[in-house]
C-alpha cells in the first residue's frame, strides 16, 4: 500500500465516527445539542449500540458501564425518547 492510499484509507470515517463527531460538535452549544437530540435516528442508535452520554447521566465515563447498565440504559433511552416524541409540539 502506497502512502497516499494509506492516507485515504485512514481519512475515511465510519458511520459511528461521523455520528460521534456530529454529537461532539452539537454538544458544544445547548441549543444545537437540543436540536441534535430531537433529530436522532433511533434505528441507527439502536442498531449500532451508540452510547449517548445524555441518556446515561449516572455514568461519568462510558468505560465504567457494565453490560447490564448498557442494555438497561438502552431501554431507558427508548422510553425517554418515546415520551419526548409523544410530547413534541405540546410545549
N, C-alpha and C positions, 0 to 999 in steps of 0.2 A: 504494500500500500504506500502510495506516494504521500508526501507531506500535505499537498492541497486536498487529496482525498480524505486524509485523516482529519484535517481541519473541517471539512464539510460534514463528515460523519459526527464529529464531536459537537459541531454547532447546531445540530438538529435537536429540537426539544420534543419530548413525548407529550401526549395529551395531558398526562398528570402534571408534568413540569410546567406546561403552559397554564394550567389551572392554578397551581400554587403561585406562579409568577403574578397572574392577574389578582389572585387573593391578596398577595402581599401589597401590590400597588394600591388596590382598593382600600385596604385596611389602614392606610396612612391618613385617611380623611373620613370622619364619621358619616358624612353624607354619602360619599361614594361607597362606603362599606355597607351602609343600609341598602342602597340600591343593588349592590352586588349580591347581598344575601337574598334579597327579594327575587332575583332573577336566576338563581342557581338551577341548573338542570339536575333534578333529583335522581333521575335514572342514571346519569353519568356518575354522580356521587356514590350511589349505592353499588353500581357495577364495579367501580374502581376502588371502593372502600376508602375514599378520600376522607382524611381527618380534617375537620374544620374546627379550630380551637374554640370558636364562639359557641359551638354546641356541646362542648366538653369543659365547662367552666371549672370543674373540680380538679382538673389536671393542668399544672403549670407547664409540664414538659410531656409531650406525647410519648416519649420513650419510656415513661414510667407507667403507661397504661398496660393493664393486663388484657389478655384476650377477652375475658368476660366483660371488662369495663368497656372495651371497644364495641362489642356487639350490643351491650346494654345501651351504650351511648348512641349507637345507630338507631335503636328503637326510639330512644328519647328524641333524637334528631327528627325522625319521621313524624313523631307525634307533635313536636313543636311546629314543624313546617306545615302539617295539616291544619293545625289550629291557626297558624298565621295566614294560610291561604283562605280559610273559612271566614276570617275577619277582615280580609283585604277589602278596601273601599268603604268600610264602615267607620273609619276614623274621622 
